[in-house]
Structure formats: structure tokens, C-alpha cells
């Protein structure tokens, strides 16, 4: 038991929540993943089971570890019941501030008083959610990267009112998950990793826009000179140009900061509907 954490609840069984729940179960925690949609839960179970079974076939995990993790993981549509005896919550529901506030208000009513409530949100800082509860000191961001079963880093981000004990427990859980801790001392939109990513992206778009180099060569520089696994344009195509655009737009609308505005070259692609791999056309063209 880590800091007396026996049971963990993950809210949301989408792309992130499902894998975070499996990370928790594999780390030995009794885990419940909650979603309002039974379809999401069914899909999550099917995808997780086939993923960990494949890991066993490839020798990446033992059959025993995987079977035990499956036994520890419960899928539920009943949030109140799931959190009645929980110690630690990781919210990974849809990216909508008012939905998250409602979820946290309800968690506050139904989870034990000692339970810590974290959010995996990439863009909504916990200070924007904590005041929906009567335990703001027990709220912070715990930010995983996609896919959560594979990516090692987790950002732990307190808001100004998060207690030291909450930070320490969240770090201890991150460690128990076998993840690398990226500890922020204070919150900032984009946290650290996405700010670094954005700085590279903006510079890449500026160089391209100024006609200094083609986007293929800028990607080549990132791969062959900086040892990045992929260049900034390839990465935009993978993540989705729509996602990259909307994240900047949301920050611009929240802060009024002109520097956060999506780059005109990014806006052009977005407006043309060229979202990257998902539409077959982004910076690069993809075969059907
Ligand atoms: P997703 O759309 O794949 O999944 C969201 C899930 O939330 C759906 O299954 C939906 O049914 C469920 N849901 C909606 N309302 C709910 C409620 N009231 N209670 C319980 N479940 C509810 O989304 P995702 O990509 O997994 O993102 C989830 C969160 O993770 C977001 O806050 C996002 O910012 C964050 N995040 C996403 C990524 C990423 O690359 N996708 C990376 C890091 C963090």
C-alpha cells in the first residue's frame, strides 16, 4: 500500500482513462473504472484485454501478472458506489470544464473525506475545478501521456491551495505506477511537456512560413539532428491538426494572450479540414 492507498477509481473509460486504469491494476491497486457509457466500458475492456494478452505473447509481461491485474479491475457505470470506499481518484472524462466540475462536486459528496481527487486534464488546471469541492487542498492535476500504458512521464501539478500531503501522495502513486515523475511547483496552462512541444511547433511553423526550409526538411532536422523520434509536422499529423488548433484556440480564449493564438499556417490547415492522418491529408498525404 502506497501512503495507505488501497483502492483507486478512474473516471472515464476513453482513450486515456481505460489505460490509466490498467496501469493502476498492473501496479497492484484494486481499481474501478467508471463511465456513463456502457459501450465505452465494453470497448475499454475488450481493448485492454487484447492489449495485455498481446504483451504476454510477446514476453513483455507474465501471464500471472496480467491475470491478477484483470481480477483487480472492475468496470462500472455507478460512480457513487465505486467511490464510496476509494482512496484516490483520477478523473479522465471528456474535456469539458462544467462536466468536470459536476463530477468533482459529486465525488466530493460521495468519496471518503480522506480521498484525493486528481484530474488528468491536459488543458483545464485544477484551480478551475477545485472550488467545486469542499476539499480543494486534496485536488491537483495528474497528467498522463497517450498511450498511458506506454508513455513513462506523468506531470504532477498542484494549484496554489493543494496541500503538501496531497502532492506527496500523488507522487507516491505515480512512483508505484512505475512512472517517471515530472513535478511542477505551480500550475501554468500546458504544464511543462506541452509547452516545450508547443515552442518547437511554433518555431517550426515560423521557419516554414518564412520560406527558410520545407516542412519535410524541418522534420528531418528534428529527427536526424536532435534525435526526436518524429518531426513537429509529422507529430501534428499524428495528434490531429484539429486537436493542435483547438488547444491553442482554447488557451487564447481563456487568457486573451495573443501569443497563444493558433499560428496562421496551422489555422489554414484546420480551415481546409486537413486534420492529418485521420483525414488522409495533413502536412503529408496518407494512403487510404
Ligand atoms: P475520450 O473522449 O476518449 O474519453 C472520454 C470518456 O469520458 C468517454 O468514454 C465518455 O463516455 C466519458 N464520460 C463523459 N462524461 C462522463 C461522466 N460524467 N462520467 C464518467 N465518464 C464520462 O477522451 P480522452 O482522450 O480519454 O481524454 C480524457 C481526458 O484526458 C481529457 O481531460 C483530456 O484532456 C485528457 N488527456 C487526453 C490525452 C490524449 O492524448 N487523448 C492526453 C493526456 C490527457
Boltz pocket constraint, residues with backbone or C-beta under 6 A from the ligand:
constraints:
  - pocket:
      binder: B
      contacts: [[A, 11], [A, 12], [A, 13], [A, 14], [A, 15], [A, 16], [A, 17], [A, 34], [A, 35], [A, 36], [A, 37], [A, 40], [A, 91], [A, 92], [A, 93], [A, 94], [A, 95], [A, 96], [A, 99], [A, 103], [A, 120], [A, 121], [A, 122], [A, 123], [A, 143], [A, 144], [A, 145], [A, 146]]
      max_distance: 6.0
